[in-house]
Amino acid sequence: MSACSITLTPFAEADEISRVEIAYQFDELNIPTGQEIFRAQLNTVSVPGAEPMDISVRDEAGEVPFTLRETNPYPILYRHFDAARDTQGAVVIRYTVQPCERLSQGRHGPYFQFAKENGGVSGPGLAFLVDAPSWQGDVSLHWDLSHLPAGSKGVCTWGEGDVSYQGELDHLRQAYFAFGPVRSVTEGEFGFYWLTEPPFDVNELAVFTRNLFGVMQRFFRDSQPVYRIFMRHDLTESSGGTALERSYMFGWNSRQTVTVAEKQNLLAHEMVHNWPHLNDNPYGVTTWYAEGTAEYYSIMIPLRNGLITKEQALSEIQKRTDAYYTNPTRHLSNLEAAKICWQDRRAQRLSYGRGVFFLANTDAKIRRATKGKASVDDVVLDILEQGRNGATLGNEVFLEAVKRIGGIDVSGDWRAMHEGEDFAPDPDSFGSLFTVSEEKAREADTGKETLSYRWALR
Ligand SMILES: [Zn+2]
């Protein structure tokens, strides 16, 4: 099997990391003239990645000339580096990236910036590591921290320090990274990492997420030990989170108080993303499922496990109701919303609201139809199992699983949700713990009169 060794060499200057030299050494990479050697992800959902500079490609015959081309499969921008002659044998790709400054204005995230923070850098692999999509083999990642102050560390989702695995380079690009003066709370392969010492009890957050990981892992029938969480100090006035494979990054800022009670739902939402999802191609066609399950289980799993109270769950459900039913963009279809969601962030929230209420309604319907024997949990776990067995998962897989497990056809409800038609929350949703009634409301931004819902404890 072919091997690729990747070395990351960060350089510190004036108390910050100014650049990172990156080398990919392939023991064999045979690319014919005109074909792609590698690609850089220059933009992800409107967030710029680190642009490779000072690029050199060499093989056993010397320097490999290349040509550039860009493609834009929405919402990503790639720069492709194509071979101008056949490559021969071992290939070494070298380039340099400069980490950016954290956003200081506007809205936070998504956390796809490769950004400096307090003498270190953090961000996702996809923002600074190039990909060679045609290649797979033995990958090893090495850190050369000799140009950083003593005590500096390098960590990514897949481990602290050097890591290796067999597979595609993309596996490393789907990881979060942090290096420099990285601090941590760890337990085995579970880790919680940060670069700026916050003014709140970070240990309390780390312990909370560790417990959450335990209960979610049991619920989703997962036995892999790796999970790593990265925390960023935002300079913006709002904060959020972004999940990748077996990891997420979330932010805090100096304007908003940070407690477990304030952050628990966000931390749970991002963690759920590790498990349920359907194939989201074309972009936006199944986002309702990823965001809907993340919203639904960010409430239901902590509630069932005593990590939050019924009153807290009620408040989380009401927040989502207010947000969705007064969103002026709520009549856009899922595909229309996906096209504009990174320009109009109101449309970006639609998949969350309609996803959670559609799933909660489906749960109520399945439980009524099966007299409590089955629930939407069985559907979600069934789809997860199909995914582990390699199935390609689309909306029809969801509808088929509801039919098979719940004995009901929800394709009409699904279409209404997908097209952005009005639908009301089912009073038996969210575990039959609440009542729900109609109430007059005003749309956000437009102030137009509209219909929303009020929840109360039963
Ligand atoms: Zn999400």
Residues whose N, C-alpha, C, O or C-beta is under 5 A from the ligand:
A	BS01	ZN	E291 A294
